[in-house]
Amino acid sequence: MSMSPRSIPGPEFARLDRAMLEIMAAAADEIDECTRVLKKAGLNPVGEVLKGQGQFVKMNHYPKGDVFDRETQSQYYYHAHRSGEHGHFHCFLRAPGMPDGVAPVPEAAEHDWPGGDKALAHLVAVSMDRFGAPIRLFTTNQWVTGETWYPGPDVIRMLPHFVIDHAHPSWPTNRWLTALLRLFRPQIKALVTARDTALADYRKNKPDADPFADRNLETLSETAISIGQQQAAVRAALQAGT
């Protein structure tokens, strides 16, 4: 039986510093612009990564070969295997794009793959509905993505480095996803922290078991999201602080 993931409360927008709120507000504007140009052509972010890919098959990565920015070392793919959604984006950062001083946790060393300059960290996953709108954010266990496991504080330091700055498979989709991780950065930081707490609780309850290999421990933390509600909260917090 799968273990229930940890839920997180929404951020206290009034407690966020103005610099963070301004980053989030700019991301909201970017999302609006990307959504506008996609909608003008009857498109959405999910449809853009599936176009020309043939039949949509469960568990396959879309687009084929993933999306990778060699300059920033950011990477993502879309696939489906969970109930209650159309599919989800998995977002990663590879080692050459990570900030200085980060290192994998020793207790996951036997699972970490790949390593060295090919190491990659999973930042967050974004659940999408059938209309191409984001509905949830979640984190996963190491075995789910086969990632190299970094401690939560290091993953949080990586978040600003996720940027897909090219046109494959879709310029507006890449911009949209990059901005989404900025708009919801407070929630993602809380999810990563809750991810580590879930693992710590597992070790406390099962000291002889390996949490990274437990197939019942899949989604570690999650939260529902709404772009519109997040945008409104950010703008209200900025206005209140003026």
N, C-alpha and C positions, 0 to 999 in steps of 0.2 A: 504494500500500500504506500502510495506516494505521501510524503510529509507535506503539510500545508506550508506555503511560503509566508514569510513575515510581511505584514502590511506596514506602511509608514504613514504618519500624519502629513497633511499638507504643510508647506512652509509658512512661517510667520513673515509675511512680506514686509511688515513694518520694521522688522529687525534686520532685514537685508541692507547692506551698505549701498549707497547711491551708485557707486561704480558698478556693482553687480546688477542693480536694477536697470542701469542704462545699457549694459550689455544685453540683458534680457529684452529690453524694449526694442533695441536695434534688431535683435533676432526675430522678434514678433513682426516687425515691419518687413524683414526679409521673407519670412514665411508667407505673409500676405501677398507680396509681390510674386513669389513663385507660384502660389495657389492661383493668383489672378491669371498669369499667362498660361498655366496648364488648363484652367477651366475654359478659357477662350477657345481652346481647341478640343474641348470635351475630354480632357485627359486628367490623370491624377498620378501621384508619385509611384504607386504600385504598378499601374498599367505601363508606366515608362520602363520599369526594369523587366517586365514580362514580355514586352513587344519583341516579336521576331524570335521568340524562344521556343516555339512549338507548344505542345500540350503541357499544362501546368501539373507537374507530378509531385506528390507529397515527398518531402525531404530533399528534393533536388535543390541545388543552389541556383539563384537567379540574380543577375544574368550569369551565364556559364562562365566559370573562371573568376567570379566575384568582381567587385569594383575596388581598385587599388590605386592610390595616389602615391607615386614613387617619391615625390618631393616631400610630402608630409608623413608618409608611411601609414596613412589611414586606410582602412579597409572595411567593406561591408558586403553583405549578401542578404537576399530575401529568400525565405522558404516557409513551408507550412507543415505543422504536425500537431498543433494544439487545438483543443476545442474552444469555442467561443470567440474565434477570430478568423479572418481570412488567411493571415500569415503574419510573419514578423521579420523585421530587419535585425540582424546581428551586427553590432558595430565594434571594431577592433582598432588597436594601435600596435604597430610592430616596433621592435626594439630600437632601430635607428632613429625613430621619431619620438622616443620617450625622453622626458627630462632627465637631467643628470641625477645620479644618486639613487635610482630605483633598483630594486633587486627582487627576484622571486623569493617566496617564502621557503625556508629549508624543508619544512614538513611535507611539501608537495613535490620534492625533487624527483622522486621516482616516477611521478606522473607527468612532469613538465615536458611538453613537446609542442613545437620544436624549441631549440635552445639557441644561445648565442645571438647573432644578429637576426636570426629568423624567429626569435621568440615573439609571441604576440599576446596581448592582454585584451580580454573581452571587457568592454566598457559598460554596455547596456544593450538590451533588446527592446524593440519598439513594436508592440502589437498593433495591427491594422484591421479595420473592419472591411466589409465587402464594398464599401463606397470609396475606399482609399484614404480614410481618415484615421489618425492615431487614437487608440483608446486606452492603452496601458503601457507602462514601462516595467521591465523586470530584469533580474540578474539570475544567472544560472551557475550550477556547479561545474567544476573543472572538466568532468567526463563528458559533459554535454557538447562542448565546443572543442575539446582537446587543446585548450589554451595553456599558456604558461601562467602559473598562478602568482600574482603579485598581491601584497597586502593592500587593504583598503585605502590607507592614506596615499600610497603610491599611485593607485588607480585614479584617485581623485585629482592628483597632480597632473595626470595625463589628459583629463577631460578637455582643457582648452586647446590641446594639440590635435584634436580630431577635426580635420578639414579635408573635404573632398573638393579639389579645385581644378576640375577638368570637365569635359563634356560627355564622357562615356559613362553610362548609356544615355544620360539625360542631364543637361546642364541645370535645369530648374529642379530636378529631383535631388541632385547632389547638393545644391545650395540649400534646398528645403531641409534635408536630413542634417546637414551641418548646423543650420540655424536651430533646428529642433533640439539638438543636444545642448545648445546655449540657452534657449528659452527655459528649458526644464532642468538646468544645472542643479538648483537646490534639491530637487527631488532625486536626481541621479546620485548626488553625493550622499543623501540619506539612504538610498537603496544600497549603495556600496557598503556603507557602514553597517546596515542591517544584514547584509550578506555575511560579513565577518562575524557578526553576533550570532547568526544562525549556526555557523560552523563551530563557534566556541561552545554554544549550548549543546550541540551534537556531541562534541568531544567530552563534555562534562557528563552527559548521560550515558555515553557509550565509549568509555576510555580505551577499550581494546579494539575498537572498530576504526576503519579508515573512511572518513567522511567523503574524500574525493572519489572513492570507488563505489559508494553506495548508490545504486540505481533508483532507490526510493527517495533520494535527496537530489532533486532536479532543479526546480525553481526555488531560489533562496529568499528572494524578496520581490515585492511587486506593488504597484500602485496604479489606480485609474488616473487618466489625464484628460484634459480638455484644453485645446489650444485657445478657444474663445475665453474660457474662464481664466486661464493663466494670463492672457493678454490684458484682460480687464483688471486683474489684481495688480499686475505690474504697473500699469498706467495710473491706477488709483494710488498706489504707494508712492510713486514719483510725484504726483500732484500734491499729496499730503505732506511731502517733505520739502516742497518749494516755499 
